Amino acid sequence: LLALVLATLTTNLAANVVAPANGFSNLAPGKISFRMGGYITAGIGIAIFPWKLLESTGAYIFTWLIGYSALLGPIAGIMLADYYLIRRTELDRDRLFRHDGAYRYKGGWNPAALVALVLGVLPNLPGFLKAAGFVDSVPAIFETIYAYAWFVGLAIAAIVHLLLMKLRRN
């Protein structure tokens, strides 16, 4: 039993703590060490109550998985629209990583992509709040939208990103 517990702990530490700890330490290298990044990761891990998510299959599927897909769908929509529809699969690799390159936008952030992300996530928010137990009820349409969160978010974000980028070019 001890070997099983140790194997689980060491696997999860290597797989789930190192990357976010590095990410947090890279946000502010002079202020956040790798160790502090690990502590931040552990704090967030406790704050999301993983034992509540695994309490039942419904909580895991409808709260965590669909909630996560409500965020990933819009990101995928933005990336697909940008690469296939806006750039037509052509990237200027020389200018891709330059601070003054074509992909820099405003301080390294693409406002059109940020607006598209927010608008892609918003329709799923009421359904998520109900699934997570923050509100007791929402109109039935929001529950239906939330059931298809990835597809809804992908479509809305892709369309909004495409339109905003076309407006930006004109």
C-alpha positions as CSV (number, residue, x, y, z in Angstrom):
1,L,0.0,0.0,0.0
2,L,2.8,2.4,0.8
3,A,4.5,1.7,-2.6
4,L,1.1,2.5,-4.3
5,V,0.7,5.8,-2.4
6,L,4.3,6.8,-3.2
7,A,4.0,5.8,-6.8
8,T,0.8,7.9,-7.1
9,L,2.4,10.9,-5.4
10,T,5.6,10.9,-7.4
11,T,3.8,10.5,-10.7
12,N,1.4,13.3,-10.0
13,L,4.2,15.6,-8.8
14,A,6.2,15.0,-11.9
15,A,3.2,15.2,-14.2
16,N,1.1,18.0,-12.7
17,V,3.3,20.3,-10.6
18,V,6.5,20.9,-12.6
19,A,4.9,22.7,-15.6
20,P,2.6,25.1,-13.7
21,A,5.3,25.8,-11.2
22,N,7.6,26.8,-14.1
23,G,4.9,28.8,-15.6
24,F,4.3,30.8,-12.4
25,S,8.0,31.3,-11.8
26,N,8.3,32.6,-15.4
27,L,5.5,35.2,-14.8
28,A,7.8,37.1,-12.5
29,P,11.2,35.5,-12.4
30,G,12.7,37.9,-9.8
31,K,9.8,37.5,-7.4
32,I,8.4,34.0,-7.9
33,S,10.9,31.1,-7.5
34,F,10.2,27.6,-8.8
35,R,9.4,26.6,-5.2
36,M,6.9,29.4,-4.8
37,G,5.4,28.5,-8.1
38,G,5.0,25.0,-6.7
39,Y,3.2,26.4,-3.6
40,I,1.0,28.5,-5.8
41,T,0.1,25.4,-7.9
42,A,-0.7,23.5,-4.7
43,G,-2.8,26.3,-3.4
44,I,-4.8,26.4,-6.6
45,G,-5.1,22.7,-6.6
46,I,-6.7,22.7,-3.1
47,A,-8.8,25.8,-3.9
48,I,-10.7,24.0,-6.8
49,F,-11.8,21.2,-4.4
50,P,-10.9,18.2,-6.6
51,W,-12.5,15.9,-4.1
52,K,-15.9,17.6,-4.8
53,L,-15.4,17.2,-8.5
54,L,-14.8,13.4,-8.1
55,E,-17.6,13.0,-5.6
56,S,-19.9,11.9,-8.4
57,T,-19.6,11.3,-12.1
58,G,-22.1,14.0,-12.8
59,A,-20.1,16.6,-10.9
60,Y,-17.0,15.5,-12.8
61,I,-18.5,15.5,-16.2
62,F,-20.9,18.4,-16.1
63,T,-18.9,20.7,-13.9
64,W,-15.2,20.1,-14.7
65,L,-15.1,18.5,-18.2
66,I,-17.8,20.6,-19.9
67,G,-16.7,23.7,-17.9
68,Y,-13.2,23.2,-19.2
69,S,-14.4,22.6,-22.7
70,A,-16.3,25.9,-22.5
71,L,-12.9,27.6,-22.3
72,L,-11.0,25.4,-24.7
73,G,-13.7,25.5,-27.5
74,P,-13.3,29.3,-28.0
75,I,-9.5,29.0,-27.9
76,A,-9.7,26.3,-30.6
77,G,-12.1,28.5,-32.6
78,I,-9.8,31.4,-32.6
79,M,-6.7,29.4,-33.5
80,L,-8.5,27.6,-36.4
81,A,-10.1,30.7,-37.8
82,D,-6.8,32.6,-37.6
83,Y,-4.7,29.9,-39.2
84,Y,-7.1,28.5,-41.9
85,L,-9.4,31.4,-42.7
86,I,-7.4,34.6,-42.0
87,R,-3.8,33.5,-42.7
88,R,-4.7,30.8,-45.2
89,T,-2.1,28.4,-43.5
90,E,0.7,30.9,-44.2
91,L,2.8,32.0,-41.2
92,D,5.9,34.3,-41.5
93,R,8.2,32.3,-39.3
94,D,10.9,35.0,-39.3
95,R,8.5,37.6,-37.9
96,L,6.6,35.2,-35.6
97,F,8.9,35.6,-32.7
98,R,10.1,39.2,-33.2
99,H,9.0,41.9,-30.8
100,D,8.2,44.2,-33.7
101,G,6.8,41.5,-35.9
102,A,3.4,41.2,-37.5
103,Y,2.0,39.0,-34.7
104,R,2.8,41.4,-31.9
105,Y,-0.4,43.4,-32.0
106,K,-0.8,45.6,-28.9
107,G,1.9,44.8,-26.4
108,G,1.8,41.1,-27.4
109,W,-2.0,40.7,-27.1
110,N,-4.4,40.5,-30.0
111,P,-7.5,42.5,-28.9
112,A,-9.7,40.8,-31.5
113,A,-8.7,37.4,-30.1
114,L,-9.4,38.5,-26.5
115,V,-12.9,39.8,-27.4
116,A,-13.6,36.6,-29.4
117,L,-12.5,34.5,-26.4
118,V,-14.8,36.4,-24.0
119,L,-17.8,36.3,-26.3
120,G,-17.2,32.6,-27.0
121,V,-17.2,31.8,-23.2
122,L,-20.1,34.1,-22.2
123,P,-23.0,32.1,-23.5
124,N,-21.8,29.1,-21.6
125,L,-21.4,30.9,-18.3
126,P,-25.0,30.6,-17.0
127,G,-25.0,26.9,-17.6
128,F,-21.7,26.5,-15.9
129,L,-22.8,28.5,-12.9
130,K,-25.9,26.2,-12.5
131,A,-23.8,23.0,-13.0
132,A,-21.3,24.2,-10.4
133,G,-24.1,25.0,-7.9
134,F,-23.6,28.8,-7.8
135,V,-27.1,29.5,-8.9
136,D,-30.2,27.4,-8.5
137,S,-31.8,27.8,-11.9
138,V,-31.2,29.3,-15.4
139,P,-33.4,29.4,-18.4
140,A,-33.5,26.0,-20.2
141,I,-31.8,27.4,-23.3
142,F,-28.6,28.1,-21.3
143,E,-28.6,24.5,-20.0
144,T,-28.8,23.3,-23.6
145,I,-26.1,25.7,-24.7
146,Y,-23.9,24.5,-21.9
147,A,-24.4,20.8,-22.9
148,Y,-22.7,21.7,-26.2
149,A,-20.3,24.2,-24.7
150,W,-17.2,23.3,-26.8
151,F,-19.1,23.5,-30.1
152,V,-20.9,26.7,-29.2
153,G,-17.8,28.4,-27.9
154,L,-15.8,27.3,-31.0
155,A,-18.3,28.6,-33.5
156,I,-18.9,32.0,-31.7
157,A,-15.3,32.7,-31.1
158,A,-14.3,31.7,-34.7
159,I,-16.9,33.9,-36.2
160,V,-16.2,36.9,-33.9
161,H,-12.5,36.6,-34.4
162,L,-12.9,36.4,-38.2
163,L,-15.1,39.5,-38.3
164,L,-12.9,41.5,-36.0
165,M,-9.7,40.7,-37.9
166,K,-11.4,41.6,-41.2
167,L,-12.5,44.9,-39.7
168,R,-9.0,45.5,-38.4
169,R,-7.5,45.0,-41.9
170,N,-9.9,47.5,-43.5
